[in-house]
Amino acid sequence: MSLLGNILWFVLGGFLLGAAYILFGILYCITLIGIPFGYQLMKIGVYAMWPFGKTSIFDPVPMGCINLVFNIIWIVFGGIELAIAHLIVGGFFCITIIGIPFGLQHFKLAKLAILPFGQALTSEE
């Protein structure tokens, strides 16, 4: 079922959403300071192209407390707007019964868009 959902998602806008995230990630990587933020945007972009069957979980080990600092900077400079946009779009999708699976994927993207540092993408079991 996740394969069908991923194909529909990709064709009906997932490609454009993921490509936009990846493009902005590449632009962030132009500067040395922007590389960690660009990497997170690219991670969200890959997740945005094929979200069905994946989930994000907090993985506190890789960077320790620097995740908190980067997440605060992320929220101040646009992360909250990304999350709100995904929540609004997800809400619109959830109005119809057919759109509920796509709305739920936008809610998962909102979770990743608000605090991307320290989150790992895994397969749903």
PyRosetta script that sets phi, psi and omega in degrees:
from pyrosetta import init, pose_from_sequence

init()
pose = pose_from_sequence("MSLLGNILWFVLGGFLLGAAYILFGILYCITLIGIPFGYQLMKIGVYAMWPFGKTSIFDPVPMGCINLVFNIIWIVFGGIELAIAHLIVGGFFCITIIGIPFGLQHFKLAKLAILPFGQALTSEE")
pose.set_psi(1, -34.7)
pose.set_omega(1, -179.9)
pose.set_phi(2, -68.3)
pose.set_psi(2, -29.2)
pose.set_omega(2, 177.7)
pose.set_phi(3, -64.6)
pose.set_psi(3, -45.8)
pose.set_omega(3, 178.5)
pose.set_phi(4, -63.0)
pose.set_psi(4, -43.9)
pose.set_omega(4, 178.0)
pose.set_phi(5, -61.2)
pose.set_psi(5, -41.8)
pose.set_omega(5, 179.0)
pose.set_phi(6, -65.3)
pose.set_psi(6, -39.9)
pose.set_omega(6, 179.7)
pose.set_phi(7, -65.3)
pose.set_psi(7, -47.0)
pose.set_omega(7, 178.1)
pose.set_phi(8, -61.8)
pose.set_psi(8, -43.8)
pose.set_omega(8, 179.2)
pose.set_phi(9, -59.9)
pose.set_psi(9, -46.3)
pose.set_omega(9, -177.3)
pose.set_phi(10, -62.0)
pose.set_psi(10, -45.4)
pose.set_omega(10, -176.6)
pose.set_phi(11, -71.8)
pose.set_psi(11, -37.0)
pose.set_omega(11, -174.4)
pose.set_phi(12, -92.0)
pose.set_psi(12, 21.1)
pose.set_omega(12, 173.0)
pose.set_phi(13, 134.1)
pose.set_psi(13, -12.4)
pose.set_omega(13, -179.8)
pose.set_phi(14, -64.3)
pose.set_psi(14, -34.7)
pose.set_omega(14, 179.3)
pose.set_phi(15, -64.3)
pose.set_psi(15, -46.1)
pose.set_omega(15, -179.2)
pose.set_phi(16, -65.3)
pose.set_psi(16, -40.9)
pose.set_omega(16, 178.4)
pose.set_phi(17, -63.1)
pose.set_psi(17, -47.5)
pose.set_omega(17, 179.3)
pose.set_phi(18, -65.1)
pose.set_psi(18, -40.7)
pose.set_omega(18, 179.4)
pose.set_phi(19, -64.0)
pose.set_psi(19, -37.7)
pose.set_omega(19, 178.2)
pose.set_phi(20, -65.2)
pose.set_psi(20, -44.5)
pose.set_omega(20, 177.4)
pose.set_phi(21, -60.4)
pose.set_psi(21, -44.6)
pose.set_omega(21, -178.6)
pose.set_phi(22, -66.4)
pose.set_psi(22, -40.9)
pose.set_omega(22, 178.8)
pose.set_phi(23, -61.2)
pose.set_psi(23, -46.4)
pose.set_omega(23, 178.9)
pose.set_phi(24, -67.7)
pose.set_psi(24, -31.6)
pose.set_omega(24, 174.6)
pose.set_phi(25, -62.7)
pose.set_psi(25, -41.8)
pose.set_omega(25, 177.5)
pose.set_phi(26, -64.4)
pose.set_psi(26, -41.1)
pose.set_omega(26, 178.6)
pose.set_phi(27, -63.7)
pose.set_psi(27, -39.1)
pose.set_omega(27, 177.1)
pose.set_phi(28, -64.1)
pose.set_psi(28, -32.7)
pose.set_omega(28, -177.1)
pose.set_phi(29, -73.6)
pose.set_psi(29, -4.1)
pose.set_omega(29, 178.0)
pose.set_phi(30, -63.8)
pose.set_psi(30, -39.0)
pose.set_omega(30, 179.2)
pose.set_phi(31, -96.2)
pose.set_psi(31, 153.7)
pose.set_omega(31, -179.9)
pose.set_phi(32, -65.1)
pose.set_psi(32, -39.2)
pose.set_omega(32, -179.4)
pose.set_phi(33, -68.7)
pose.set_psi(33, -31.0)
pose.set_omega(33, -176.2)
pose.set_phi(34, -82.5)
pose.set_psi(34, -6.5)
pose.set_omega(34, -175.9)
pose.set_phi(35, -59.1)
pose.set_psi(35, -47.2)
pose.set_omega(35, 179.1)
pose.set_phi(36, -62.5)
pose.set_psi(36, -34.9)
pose.set_omega(36, 179.7)
pose.set_phi(37, -73.7)
pose.set_psi(37, -37.8)
pose.set_omega(37, 176.0)
pose.set_phi(38, -64.2)
pose.set_psi(38, -38.6)
pose.set_omega(38, 177.5)
pose.set_phi(39, -62.4)
pose.set_psi(39, -41.4)
pose.set_omega(39, 179.2)
pose.set_phi(40, -66.4)
pose.set_psi(40, -38.3)
pose.set_omega(40, 176.4)
pose.set_phi(41, -63.4)
pose.set_psi(41, -40.0)
pose.set_omega(41, 178.2)
pose.set_phi(42, -67.9)
pose.set_psi(42, -36.2)
pose.set_omega(42, 176.8)
pose.set_phi(43, -62.9)
pose.set_psi(43, -43.6)
pose.set_omega(43, 177.5)
pose.set_phi(44, -65.2)
pose.set_psi(44, -36.6)
pose.set_omega(44, 179.9)
pose.set_phi(45, -63.6)
pose.set_psi(45, -43.0)
pose.set_omega(45, 177.5)
pose.set_phi(46, -65.6)
pose.set_psi(46, -40.7)
pose.set_omega(46, 177.7)
pose.set_phi(47, -65.7)
pose.set_psi(47, -36.4)
pose.set_omega(47, -178.4)
pose.set_phi(48, -70.1)
pose.set_psi(48, -23.0)
pose.set_omega(48, 178.6)
pose.set_phi(49, -77.3)
pose.set_psi(49, -36.2)
pose.set_omega(49, -176.3)
pose.set_phi(50, -135.9)
pose.set_psi(50, 70.9)
pose.set_omega(50, -172.3)
pose.set_phi(51, -82.7)
pose.set_psi(51, -22.8)
pose.set_omega(51, -175.9)
pose.set_phi(52, -70.3)
pose.set_psi(52, 134.1)
pose.set_omega(52, -179.8)
pose.set_phi(53, 87.2)
pose.set_psi(53, 2.6)
pose.set_omega(53, 178.2)
pose.set_phi(54, -123.7)
pose.set_psi(54, 155.6)
pose.set_omega(54, 173.8)
pose.set_phi(55, -145.2)
pose.set_psi(55, 161.8)
pose.set_omega(55, 178.6)
pose.set_phi(56, -110.8)
pose.set_psi(56, 136.9)
pose.set_omega(56, 178.3)
pose.set_phi(57, -129.3)
pose.set_psi(57, 151.8)
pose.set_omega(57, 177.2)
pose.set_phi(58, -74.5)
pose.set_psi(58, 131.2)
pose.set_omega(58, 178.0)
pose.set_phi(59, -124.1)
pose.set_psi(59, 90.9)
pose.set_omega(59, -170.9)
pose.set_phi(60, -73.6)
pose.set_psi(60, -8.4)
pose.set_omega(60, -171.9)
pose.set_phi(61, -73.8)
pose.set_psi(61, -44.7)
pose.set_omega(61, -166.1)
pose.set_phi(62, -56.6)
pose.set_psi(62, -47.8)
pose.set_omega(62, -173.5)
pose.set_phi(63, -119.5)
pose.set_psi(63, -2.8)
pose.set_omega(63, 178.2)
pose.set_phi(64, 66.9)
pose.set_psi(64, -135.5)
pose.set_omega(64, -173.6)
pose.set_phi(65, -76.8)
pose.set_psi(65, -11.0)
pose.set_omega(65, 178.2)
pose.set_phi(66, -67.2)
pose.set_psi(66, -22.3)
pose.set_omega(66, 174.8)
pose.set_phi(67, -58.2)
pose.set_psi(67, -40.7)
pose.set_omega(67, -179.9)
pose.set_phi(68, -61.6)
pose.set_psi(68, -46.0)
pose.set_omega(68, -179.6)
pose.set_phi(69, -63.1)
pose.set_psi(69, -46.2)
pose.set_omega(69, 179.9)
pose.set_phi(70, -66.1)
pose.set_psi(70, -37.2)
pose.set_omega(70, 178.2)
pose.set_phi(71, -66.0)
pose.set_psi(71, -36.9)
pose.set_omega(71, 177.2)
pose.set_phi(72, -65.7)
pose.set_psi(72, -44.4)
pose.set_omega(72, 176.8)
pose.set_phi(73, -61.3)
pose.set_psi(73, -42.0)
pose.set_omega(73, 179.6)
pose.set_phi(74, -59.2)
pose.set_psi(74, -47.1)
pose.set_omega(74, -178.0)
pose.set_phi(75, -63.7)
pose.set_psi(75, -43.2)
pose.set_omega(75, -177.7)
pose.set_phi(76, -65.1)
pose.set_psi(76, -36.9)
pose.set_omega(76, -174.6)
pose.set_phi(77, -104.8)
pose.set_psi(77, 36.0)
pose.set_omega(77, 169.1)
pose.set_phi(78, 126.5)
pose.set_psi(78, -12.0)
pose.set_omega(78, -178.3)
pose.set_phi(79, -65.7)
pose.set_psi(79, -36.0)
pose.set_omega(79, -179.5)
pose.set_phi(80, -67.0)
pose.set_psi(80, -37.4)
pose.set_omega(80, 178.7)
pose.set_phi(81, -66.4)
pose.set_psi(81, -40.6)
pose.set_omega(81, 177.0)
pose.set_phi(82, -61.6)
pose.set_psi(82, -44.8)
pose.set_omega(82, -179.0)
pose.set_phi(83, -64.9)
pose.set_psi(83, -42.3)
pose.set_omega(83, 179.1)
pose.set_phi(84, -64.2)
pose.set_psi(84, -39.8)
pose.set_omega(84, 178.1)
pose.set_phi(85, -61.5)
pose.set_psi(85, -43.7)
pose.set_omega(85, 178.7)
pose.set_phi(86, -66.7)
pose.set_psi(86, -36.2)
pose.set_omega(86, 177.5)
pose.set_phi(87, -65.5)
pose.set_psi(87, -41.5)
pose.set_omega(87, 179.5)
pose.set_phi(88, -66.2)
pose.set_psi(88, -48.1)
pose.set_omega(88, 179.7)
pose.set_phi(89, -63.3)
pose.set_psi(89, -41.4)
pose.set_omega(89, 177.0)
pose.set_phi(90, -61.6)
pose.set_psi(90, -38.7)
pose.set_omega(90, 176.4)
pose.set_phi(91, -63.1)
pose.set_psi(91, -41.6)
pose.set_omega(91, 177.3)
pose.set_phi(92, -64.5)
pose.set_psi(92, -39.6)
pose.set_omega(92, 177.9)
pose.set_phi(93, -65.2)
pose.set_psi(93, -35.5)
pose.set_omega(93, -176.7)
pose.set_phi(94, -74.9)
pose.set_psi(94, -5.7)
pose.set_omega(94, 177.4)
pose.set_phi(95, -64.9)
pose.set_psi(95, -37.9)
pose.set_omega(95, 179.6)
pose.set_phi(96, -101.0)
pose.set_psi(96, 153.0)
pose.set_omega(96, 179.6)
pose.set_phi(97, -65.9)
pose.set_psi(97, -39.0)
pose.set_omega(97, -178.5)
pose.set_phi(98, -66.3)
pose.set_psi(98, -32.3)
pose.set_omega(98, -176.2)
pose.set_phi(99, -85.4)
pose.set_psi(99, -5.3)
pose.set_omega(99, -176.6)
pose.set_phi(100, -57.4)
pose.set_psi(100, -45.0)
pose.set_omega(100, 178.5)
pose.set_phi(101, -60.0)
pose.set_psi(101, -36.6)
pose.set_omega(101, 178.9)
pose.set_phi(102, -71.8)
pose.set_psi(102, -36.3)
pose.set_omega(102, 176.1)
pose.set_phi(103, -63.1)
pose.set_psi(103, -41.3)
pose.set_omega(103, 178.3)
pose.set_phi(104, -63.6)
pose.set_psi(104, -35.7)
pose.set_omega(104, 177.4)
pose.set_phi(105, -67.2)
pose.set_psi(105, -36.6)
pose.set_omega(105, 176.4)
pose.set_phi(106, -66.7)
pose.set_psi(106, -34.7)
pose.set_omega(106, 176.4)
pose.set_phi(107, -65.0)
pose.set_psi(107, -37.5)
pose.set_omega(107, 176.2)
pose.set_phi(108, -67.2)
pose.set_psi(108, -37.0)
pose.set_omega(108, 176.3)
pose.set_phi(109, -66.5)
pose.set_psi(109, -35.1)
pose.set_omega(109, 177.8)
pose.set_phi(110, -63.7)
pose.set_psi(110, -40.2)
pose.set_omega(110, 177.6)
pose.set_phi(111, -61.1)
pose.set_psi(111, -41.4)
pose.set_omega(111, 179.3)
pose.set_phi(112, -73.7)
pose.set_psi(112, -33.3)
pose.set_omega(112, -177.3)
pose.set_phi(113, -74.3)
pose.set_psi(113, -25.1)
pose.set_omega(113, -178.7)
pose.set_phi(114, -80.8)
pose.set_psi(114, -38.8)
pose.set_omega(114, -179.4)
pose.set_phi(115, -136.8)
pose.set_psi(115, 78.4)
pose.set_omega(115, -175.4)
pose.set_phi(116, -78.8)
pose.set_psi(116, -26.5)
pose.set_omega(116, -176.8)
pose.set_phi(117, -75.8)
pose.set_psi(117, 129.6)
pose.set_omega(117, 179.8)
pose.set_phi(118, 91.3)
pose.set_psi(118, 5.2)
pose.set_omega(118, 178.0)
pose.set_phi(119, -107.2)
pose.set_psi(119, 138.3)
pose.set_omega(119, 177.5)
pose.set_phi(120, -114.6)
pose.set_psi(120, 144.7)
pose.set_omega(120, 178.1)
pose.set_phi(121, -92.9)
pose.set_psi(121, 129.0)
pose.set_omega(121, -179.6)
pose.set_phi(122, -132.3)
pose.set_psi(122, 164.9)
pose.set_omega(122, 176.0)
pose.set_phi(123, -80.5)
pose.set_psi(123, 143.0)
pose.set_omega(123, 176.0)
pose.set_phi(124, -76.8)
pose.set_psi(124, 140.7)
pose.set_omega(124, 179.5)
pose.set_phi(125, -98.1)
pose.dump_pdb("model.pdb")
